[in-house]
């Protein structure tokens, strides 16, 4: 009930205060592995998909692609960011970040072409006009060496 929200907020604040002892909450993201763009092949993804079915108790694997350069980024739809990535190994891949345009990391994708970013997300097979490519569904990003100076 709406009138009980203040009591709920007080309870949660007290509960976390005891648990954290004043330590601020820091968001974390668990990842299952690291892969470069050149290694994210349909064959690799096929090996990963043998771990399916994914769902409760068997989460779909999340990977980090380190030091990816944004070769191209554009806004698609109202809030999604579509990218082309180039890895330090010369590998290339497509990526999409759903509902990310308003997020800080989504803005980094859009506004810092050429910058190196560490990207985390899930690998998906993209089939179009008879061609199969692996695409990264980006869930988070961070500058590889701090934000670029403007």
Buried (B, 14 or more C-beta within 10 A) or exposed (E): EEEEEEEEEEEEEEEEEEEEEEEEEEEEEEEBEEBBBEBBBBEBBEEBBEEEEEEEEEEBBBBBBBBBBBEEBEBEEEBBBBBBBBBBEEBBBBBBBBEBBEBEBBBBBBEBEEBBBBBBBBBBEBEEEEEEBBBBBBBBBBBBEEEEEE
